[in-house]
Amino acid sequence: MAPPEPAASFAEIRALLPELPGPDLESGTAAVQRQRQLTKPAGALGRLEEIAEWLATWQGRHPPQLERPRTAVFAGNHGIAAHGVSAYPQEVTRQMVRNFIDGGGAVNQLCAEVDADLRVYELALEEPTEDFTQVAAMSEEDCARAMAYGMMVVEEGFDVMALGEMGIANTTSAAAICCALFGGEPRDWAGPGSGLDEEGVKRKVDVVAAGLSRHAGKLDDPLEVLRRLGGLEIAAIVGSILACRLARTPVLLDGFACTAAAAVLYRIDPRLLDHCMAAHISAERGHRPLLEAIGKRPLLDLDMRLGEASGATLAISLLKAACACHVGMATFAEAEVSRRT
């Protein structure tokens, strides 16, 4: 699928931000009150309690539900792939998209396990972004259009959205975005990605440094960072996060590239990510400092670094467990169990 045709602009995106709904405090409070009545010591279920309360708050209902999860994978290609910043050639993006469609990816198996609806969205794979060491990766219109596309694919009625990506060279783009947004050195953010050796990582660091140098003085605006250093699939994830907020659909963020997309919104306003949880911390070098920078504690730590929403989809199982306990457990009164004195 290609991004939608109508013209789009950052002004339209910015005009949308004040319209985004905030937390449903009534539903969140109802969840907290129920937790206090369940047959367990206070806080005994740890983060499962936090998850149930978060789901109620951002679904805008109590009790929360996890019956209709969706996983969305956005795929795009990057001009910087020509610099040899990935262990795989660019055509692998399209080949992996076909693999997902045929049911052969890890994300397919994980979606089957958690009963999640999987959708895969291609963004002009035949037209990679520009080489950001020379020019901006995208025009404002192309970037805003990709964001609009990411918004358009979000349907109402889903209980959670697990977001992920596929795109050869996109961890290089993510590293550049993070360095522009949060500072530090390119080597702090650029890692082996899909399996680069030491020399490959050095090339990647050099490409990130070249991109930052090329666009120096023009990276004060997070949306400009996105268009100059990002990719179509990264921009689409940004749009999806916004649309999920409008639809009151909580979001599970996948790995480094997906979280870098979310970080663009964080730098605009940290509250824009309140309806998002970090599903896991990946083994990619920049993911830990990125999660620390945006204040997100991951649900899982399994040394995964696959992308394709694999970690986010796996975390759906934790959300299901949180809902099952929150809804299904008896209260002290129902079970006739004595409360703590």
Backbone torsions as a table, in degrees:
resi	resn	phi	psi	omega
1	MET	NA	143.8	176.4
2	ALA	-101.9	155.3	176.2
3	PRO	-58.0	156.3	-179.1
4	PRO	-62.8	154.7	-172.2
5	GLU	-81.4	-33.8	-174.6
6	PRO	-57.7	148.0	178.5
7	ALA	-62.6	147.0	179.9
8	ALA	-140.1	159.6	-178.7
9	SER	-147.7	162.6	176.5
10	PHE	-65.8	-28.7	179.0
11	ALA	-60.3	-38.7	178.3
12	GLU	-66.1	-38.9	178.5
13	ILE	-65.3	-46.5	-178.6
14	ARG	-63.9	-34.7	179.9
15	ALA	-66.8	-25.6	-179.7
16	LEU	-74.8	-30.6	-169.6
17	LEU	-56.9	-42.7	179.8
18	PRO	-66.7	-14.9	-177.8
19	GLU	-87.9	-6.6	-176.2
20	LEU	-70.0	134.8	-178.5
21	PRO	-71.2	150.8	175.7
22	GLY	-91.9	-168.7	-178.7
23	PRO	-69.8	148.2	172.7
24	ASP	-89.1	92.5	-174.0
25	LEU	-67.5	-29.4	178.8
26	GLU	-65.0	-45.3	178.8
27	SER	-67.0	-40.7	178.2
28	GLY	-62.3	-41.4	178.8
29	THR	-65.7	-39.0	177.3
30	ALA	-60.7	-38.5	178.1
31	ALA	-66.3	-42.3	178.3
32	VAL	-61.9	-42.8	-179.1
33	GLN	-65.2	-39.5	178.0
34	ARG	-66.2	-39.1	179.1
35	GLN	-55.1	-37.6	-177.4
36	ARG	-69.3	-19.5	-177.0
37	GLN	-96.6	-12.2	-174.7
38	LEU	-74.3	154.1	-173.8
39	THR	-75.6	75.4	179.3
40	LYS	-165.5	156.2	171.6
41	PRO	-63.8	150.0	179.7
42	ALA	-56.6	128.0	177.9
43	GLY	77.7	5.2	-173.0
44	ALA	-67.5	-23.9	178.2
45	LEU	-92.0	7.7	172.0
46	GLY	53.9	-128.1	-173.9
47	ARG	-70.9	-16.4	173.8
48	LEU	-62.3	-33.7	176.8
49	GLU	-68.3	-44.3	177.3
50	GLU	-58.5	-42.7	-178.7
51	ILE	-63.0	-45.2	-179.3
52	ALA	-61.2	-42.2	-180.0
53	GLU	-67.3	-41.1	177.8
54	TRP	-63.1	-44.1	179.6
55	LEU	-61.2	-46.1	179.6
56	ALA	-60.9	-42.7	-178.0
57	THR	-62.1	-41.0	-173.8
58	TRP	-98.9	-18.5	168.0
59	GLN	-77.1	-21.0	-179.9
60	GLY	73.1	35.5	179.6
61	ARG	-158.6	154.3	173.0
62	HIS	-136.0	130.6	3.5
63	PRO	-77.5	158.7	175.7
64	PRO	-70.0	159.6	179.9
65	GLN	-129.4	150.4	173.0
66	LEU	-139.7	60.3	-179.0
67	GLU	-104.2	-22.5	-177.0
68	ARG	-130.5	75.4	174.7
69	PRO	-83.7	150.1	175.0
70	ARG	-129.5	143.1	171.9
71	THR	-114.1	129.1	179.1
72	ALA	-121.3	126.0	178.4
73	VAL	-116.3	123.7	178.9
74	PHE	-105.2	135.0	-176.5
75	ALA	-121.9	134.0	177.7
76	GLY	-151.4	161.1	179.4
77	ASN	-114.0	154.3	-170.7
78	HIS	-124.5	134.6	178.2
79	GLY	-62.9	-28.7	-178.5
80	ILE	-70.0	-8.4	177.0
81	ALA	-58.9	-26.2	-179.5
82	ALA	-63.7	-15.6	179.8
83	HIS	-85.9	3.2	179.3
84	GLY	72.5	38.5	-177.2
85	VAL	-92.9	5.2	176.5
86	SER	-129.3	152.5	177.0
87	ALA	-76.2	-8.0	-176.8
88	TYR	-124.5	150.9	177.8
89	PRO	-73.2	161.5	-173.7
90	GLN	-63.1	-29.0	-178.2
91	GLU	-64.6	-13.4	178.7
92	VAL	-64.7	-28.9	177.7
93	THR	-56.8	-52.7	179.6
94	ARG	-64.2	-40.7	-179.0
95	GLN	-62.8	-39.0	178.9
96	MET	-71.7	-34.4	174.4
97	VAL	-59.5	-43.9	177.0
98	ARG	-62.5	-38.4	178.1
99	ASN	-62.4	-41.6	176.9
100	PHE	-62.8	-44.4	-179.1
101	ILE	-62.7	-35.6	179.8
102	ASP	-81.1	-6.1	176.8
103	GLY	89.2	15.1	-173.3
104	GLY	-99.5	0.5	-178.0
105	GLY	-85.8	163.2	174.2
106	ALA	-59.3	-39.3	-178.0
107	VAL	-63.0	-31.7	177.1
108	ASN	-62.6	-42.8	-178.6
109	GLN	-68.1	-39.7	-179.4
110	LEU	-68.7	-38.5	176.7
111	CYS	-62.4	-39.1	178.3
112	ALA	-63.3	-37.6	-178.0
113	GLU	-68.4	-35.9	-177.1
114	VAL	-103.9	6.6	177.9
115	ASP	58.8	46.5	178.9
116	ALA	-100.5	141.0	175.0
117	ASP	-77.6	121.2	-177.9
118	LEU	-101.6	130.0	172.3
119	ARG	-127.7	137.9	179.5
120	VAL	-119.9	129.5	-174.8
121	TYR	-122.1	119.7	177.2
122	GLU	-91.2	136.3	177.6
123	LEU	-118.3	92.2	173.2
124	ALA	46.5	57.3	-177.1
125	LEU	-62.3	-25.6	179.5
126	GLU	-78.9	-6.7	-179.2
127	GLU	-127.8	81.4	179.0
128	PRO	-59.1	157.3	172.4
129	THR	-62.6	168.0	177.7
130	GLU	-73.1	162.1	175.4
131	ASP	-72.9	109.9	-173.2
132	PHE	-73.2	-3.9	172.6
133	THR	-78.2	-11.4	-178.2
134	GLN	-114.0	-44.6	-178.6
135	VAL	-143.9	176.4	175.2
136	ALA	-62.4	140.5	-179.7
137	ALA	-59.1	-35.9	-177.1
138	MET	-141.6	153.4	167.3
139	SER	-74.6	162.7	176.8
140	GLU	-58.7	-41.6	-178.7
141	GLU	-64.0	-44.2	-179.7
142	ASP	-64.6	-40.5	179.7
143	CYS	-66.0	-48.0	179.9
144	ALA	-64.7	-35.2	178.6
145	ARG	-66.1	-40.8	176.9
146	ALA	-64.3	-38.9	176.0
147	MET	-62.6	-42.7	178.8
148	ALA	-62.7	-38.5	177.0
149	TYR	-62.0	-44.7	177.7
150	GLY	-60.6	-32.5	176.8
151	MET	-71.6	-40.0	-174.9
152	MET	-66.1	-26.1	-176.5
153	VAL	-82.1	-7.1	-179.7
154	VAL	-83.6	118.0	178.4
155	GLU	-103.3	149.0	176.1
156	GLU	-75.3	158.3	175.2
157	GLY	102.4	-5.2	177.1
158	PHE	-94.3	147.0	-173.4
159	ASP	-84.8	-26.4	177.2
160	VAL	-158.9	151.4	176.8
161	MET	-119.7	120.4	173.5
162	ALA	-95.7	118.5	-174.8
163	LEU	-106.2	140.6	177.3
164	GLY	-156.8	-178.1	-173.0
165	GLU	-145.8	164.1	170.6
166	MET	-142.4	124.0	179.7
167	GLY	-175.9	110.9	178.7
168	ILE	-57.0	129.0	179.8
169	ALA	84.1	5.1	-175.6
170	ASN	-76.8	-16.1	173.2
171	THR	-73.0	-24.1	173.0
172	THR	-68.3	-44.5	176.3
173	SER	-61.9	-42.9	179.3
174	ALA	-62.2	-41.5	179.1
175	ALA	-62.5	-41.2	179.0
176	ALA	-65.5	-42.3	178.1
177	ILE	-59.9	-47.9	-177.7
178	CYS	-63.7	-40.8	179.6
179	CYS	-65.2	-38.3	178.4
180	ALA	-69.5	-37.3	-176.7
181	LEU	-79.0	-36.5	-169.8
182	PHE	-121.6	-4.3	178.0
183	GLY	83.8	-164.6	-174.4
184	GLY	89.0	-170.0	-179.6
185	GLU	-105.4	152.8	178.0
186	PRO	-53.1	-35.5	-179.5
187	ARG	-67.7	-18.4	177.1
188	ASP	-72.6	-23.0	-172.0
189	TRP	-112.6	-26.6	-173.8
190	ALA	-91.8	123.2	-180.0
191	GLY	-122.4	-164.6	-175.0
192	PRO	-74.3	-12.3	177.9
193	GLY	57.8	-120.5	-177.1
194	SER	-81.3	6.5	175.9
195	GLY	126.0	34.2	178.8
196	LEU	-68.3	147.0	172.3
197	ASP	-81.5	-177.5	-175.7
198	GLU	-59.8	-41.1	179.3
199	GLU	-66.6	-37.4	178.1
200	GLY	-65.5	-40.0	177.6
201	VAL	-64.1	-38.0	177.8
202	LYS	-62.1	-41.6	176.8
203	ARG	-60.7	-41.5	-179.4
204	LYS	-62.2	-44.8	177.8
205	VAL	-60.2	-42.7	-179.8
206	ASP	-64.0	-38.2	179.4
207	VAL	-66.9	-42.9	177.5
208	VAL	-60.8	-46.1	179.5
209	ALA	-61.3	-41.2	179.7
210	ALA	-64.6	-39.5	178.4
211	GLY	-65.3	-43.1	178.7
212	LEU	-64.6	-38.3	178.3
213	SER	-66.7	-43.1	-178.6
214	ARG	-60.7	-36.5	-174.4
215	HIS	-106.3	16.5	-179.5
216	ALA	-56.4	138.6	180.0
217	GLY	84.9	-3.0	-177.8
218	LYS	-124.6	19.3	-172.8
219	LEU	-117.5	24.6	179.2
220	ASP	-76.6	-27.5	-179.4
221	ASP	-94.3	122.7	-179.4
222	PRO	-55.8	-34.8	178.6
223	LEU	-70.3	-31.4	173.9
224	GLU	-68.6	-37.6	174.4
225	VAL	-58.2	-45.3	-179.5
226	LEU	-60.5	-47.6	-174.9
227	ARG	-74.2	-32.5	-177.8
228	ARG	-79.3	-32.4	-172.6
229	LEU	-120.3	-6.3	-172.3
230	GLY	-92.9	-156.4	-179.9
231	GLY	-146.3	166.3	-178.0
232	LEU	-61.5	-41.0	-179.2
233	GLU	-70.0	-32.3	177.4
234	ILE	-68.6	-42.3	177.4
235	ALA	-63.9	-38.6	179.2
236	ALA	-64.0	-36.3	177.1
237	ILE	-64.4	-41.5	176.4
238	VAL	-55.8	-46.9	179.1
239	GLY	-62.8	-39.4	179.7
240	SER	-64.9	-38.9	178.3
241	ILE	-61.0	-41.9	178.3
242	LEU	-65.2	-44.6	-178.6
243	ALA	-66.2	-34.4	176.6
244	CYS	-63.8	-37.2	177.3
245	ARG	-62.7	-43.5	178.6
246	LEU	-62.4	-37.0	-177.4
247	ALA	-87.5	2.6	-175.5
248	ARG	54.0	50.0	176.3
249	THR	-115.1	111.9	176.6
250	PRO	-60.1	154.1	-173.8
251	VAL	-122.4	137.1	168.6
252	LEU	-106.3	120.0	178.6
253	LEU	-87.4	137.9	180.0
254	ASP	-83.9	-128.7	-169.9
255	GLY	-89.9	-147.8	-169.0
256	PHE	-61.6	-50.8	-176.7
257	ALA	-65.4	-41.8	178.9
258	CYS	-64.2	-42.3	-180.0
259	THR	-69.4	-31.9	175.0
260	ALA	-62.4	-38.2	175.6
261	ALA	-61.0	-46.6	179.2
262	ALA	-61.6	-33.9	-177.9
263	ALA	-63.1	-27.5	176.1
264	VAL	-59.4	-44.3	178.4
265	LEU	-69.0	-38.1	178.9
266	TYR	-58.1	-40.0	-178.4
267	ARG	-73.1	-20.3	172.7
268	ILE	-76.3	-46.7	179.3
269	ASP	-164.4	115.1	-178.0
270	PRO	-54.1	-27.2	-178.4
271	ARG	-68.8	-16.3	179.8
272	LEU	-67.0	-13.1	178.7
273	LEU	-108.4	11.5	-178.7
274	ASP	-64.5	-24.2	178.7
275	HIS	-90.2	11.2	-178.6
276	CYS	-114.8	143.1	169.1
277	MET	-120.5	147.1	174.1
278	ALA	-82.3	116.4	-175.7
279	ALA	-67.4	-40.5	-177.3
280	HIS	-157.8	168.3	171.7
281	ILE	-108.7	122.8	-175.7
282	SER	-85.9	171.1	178.8
283	ALA	-81.2	-4.8	178.6
284	GLU	-67.1	137.0	-169.4
285	ARG	-52.8	-42.8	-173.1
286	GLY	-81.4	-8.6	-171.7
287	HIS	-70.7	-40.6	-179.4
288	ARG	-62.3	-52.4	178.3
289	PRO	-63.0	-29.0	178.0
290	LEU	-67.5	-45.2	177.9
291	LEU	-62.3	-38.4	176.9
292	GLU	-64.2	-39.0	-178.1
293	ALA	-65.8	-34.8	-178.3
294	ILE	-99.2	4.4	174.0
295	GLY	69.6	35.6	179.6
296	LYS	-112.8	125.5	176.1
297	ARG	-93.8	121.1	-175.4
298	PRO	-69.5	151.2	177.2
299	LEU	-78.4	-34.1	-175.2
300	LEU	-128.9	150.9	174.8
301	ASP	-138.5	90.8	-172.6
302	LEU	-122.8	15.7	-179.8
303	ASP	59.2	26.9	177.5
304	MET	-79.5	150.8	175.0
305	ARG	-154.0	37.4	-175.4
306	LEU	-85.6	-32.3	-170.3
307	GLY	78.9	-148.7	179.3
308	GLU	49.9	28.8	178.5
309	ALA	64.1	20.6	-177.0
310	SER	-66.0	-46.7	179.5
311	GLY	-67.6	-39.0	179.3
312	ALA	-65.0	-41.1	179.1
313	THR	-66.4	-41.8	178.6
314	LEU	-60.1	-36.6	-178.3
315	ALA	-69.2	-17.4	176.1
316	ILE	-56.7	-32.5	179.9
317	SER	-61.1	-35.7	177.8
318	LEU	-68.1	-39.5	178.1
319	LEU	-64.7	-39.0	176.7
320	LYS	-62.7	-42.0	179.1
321	ALA	-64.0	-40.5	179.4
322	ALA	-62.2	-44.2	179.1
323	CYS	-66.3	-41.4	-178.8
324	ALA	-60.4	-44.0	179.3
325	CYS	-67.9	-43.1	-176.1
326	HIS	-64.0	-40.4	-175.3
327	VAL	-87.6	-38.1	-169.8
328	GLY	-90.0	-24.1	-179.0
329	MET	-65.4	148.2	175.6
330	ALA	-78.7	153.1	171.0
331	THR	-82.8	166.0	177.0
332	PHE	-57.4	-40.4	-178.5
333	ALA	-67.2	-43.2	-178.8
334	GLU	-64.7	-39.5	-177.1
335	ALA	-88.7	-4.0	-177.8
336	GLU	55.4	43.9	177.4
337	VAL	-102.7	134.4	-178.7
338	SER	-67.9	139.9	177.5
339	ARG	-86.3	164.7	177.8
340	ARG	-61.5	137.4	179.7
341	THR	-91.1	NA	NA
